[in-house]
Amino acid sequence: DSGVTQTPKHLITATGQRVTLRCSPRSGDLSVYWYQQSLDQGLQFLIQYYNGEERAKGNILERFSAQQFPDLHSELNLSSLELGDSALYFCASSVWDGKETQYFGPGTRLLVL
Amino acid sequence: QQQVKQSPQSLIVQKGGISIINCAYENTAFDYFPWYQQFPGKGPALLIAIRPDVSEKKEGRFTISFNKSAKQFSLHIMDSQPGDSATYFCAASPQGGSARQLTFGSGTQLTVLP
C-alpha cells in the first residue's frame, strides 16, 4: 500500500458526461501528479500540482482540468467525455524536498460508453 | 526529445535466469531514472532508481546500469522468480525545481516461467 488513495476505483459513464476523480496524497506529500494509462498511449503525464499551485502540464486535454485543495487532496475533472477517454487514471504524490520518488495510487478505471 | 524508448515489449525468462530490459532517452535535461513495477490491477510501484552521477546501482536482485554518454540505462533482474512476472516501466524526470513529472517508457511485460 503506497499510502495514496484514489476514489472511485471504477467509473462507468456515457459520452458527453462529466466526472470527477479524487486523490488523497500520502501524509506530508506536497506534490500531486496525474497520469493517464491507456493501451495505445501508455503511461502519460497529465498535470502536477505543488502545494496548491499548478507546477507542470503535460498532454492534458482542454476538456480536462484539475485542482489541489488546501488540505492537499486533488481532483481531476474530465468533461465532454469521449470513448477515447476510457483509461486508467493514476494519481501519484511526492515530497518535494529533493526526493523525487513518486508513490502511485491504485488508480481509477474509467469506462466511457 | 521527451521520449523514453524501452525494449523489449515482452520478455519470457526461465526461473533463475537473468532478465534484462533496456531504455534509451534523448533529453539531456533528464537527471533521475527510476524503474517501476506494475502488477495487473495495481498502480506502478518504484523498484529502483538512479541518478547520472553513478554508472550502476544494485538493490538485492535488481541492478540498474547507466551509460550517460550513450544516454541508455537498463534493468537487470538476477535469479528471476515467477513472482517477478509483471510489467516494468523505465522512466525519466527532468532537472529543476519542483516540476518532476515522469516520462515513461512503453513498458515490458515480463513472464518468468517456473
Contacts between the chains, C-beta under 8 A, distances in Angstrom:
chain1	res1	chain2	res2	distance
A	2	B	43	6.7
A	2	B	45	6.9
A	4	B	43	7.6
A	30	B	98	7.9
A	31	B	98	6.3
A	31	B	100	7.2
A	33	B	101	6.2
A	33	B	102	7.6
A	35	B	102	7.7
A	42	B	104	6.1
A	42	B	105	7.8
A	42	B	106	5.0
A	42	B	107	6.3
A	43	B	44	7.2
A	43	B	89	6.3
A	43	B	102	7.9
A	43	B	104	4.1
A	43	B	107	7.5
A	44	B	104	7.5
A	45	B	101	4.3
A	45	B	102	6.3
A	45	B	103	6.9
A	48	B	99	6.3
A	48	B	100	7.5
A	48	B	101	5.4
A	50	B	98	4.7
A	50	B	99	7.8
A	55	B	97	7.7
A	55	B	98	5.7
A	55	B	99	4.9
A	56	B	99	4.0
A	56	B	101	5.1
A	58	B	101	6.0
A	90	B	43	5.4
A	90	B	44	7.3
A	92	B	43	7.8
A	94	B	100	6.8
A	96	B	98	4.3
A	96	B	100	7.2
A	100	B	32	4.9
A	100	B	34	7.5
A	100	B	49	7.5
A	100	B	93	5.8
A	100	B	100	5.2
A	101	B	34	7.4
A	101	B	46	5.6
A	101	B	49	7.1
A	102	B	34	7.9
A	102	B	46	7.3
A	102	B	100	7.5
A	102	B	102	6.4
A	103	B	46	7.4
A	104	B	36	7.7
A	104	B	43	3.5
A	104	B	44	4.9
A	104	B	45	6.8
A	105	B	43	5.4
A	106	B	41	8.0
A	106	B	42	6.3
A	106	B	43	5.2
A	107	B	42	7.8
A	107	B	43	5.3
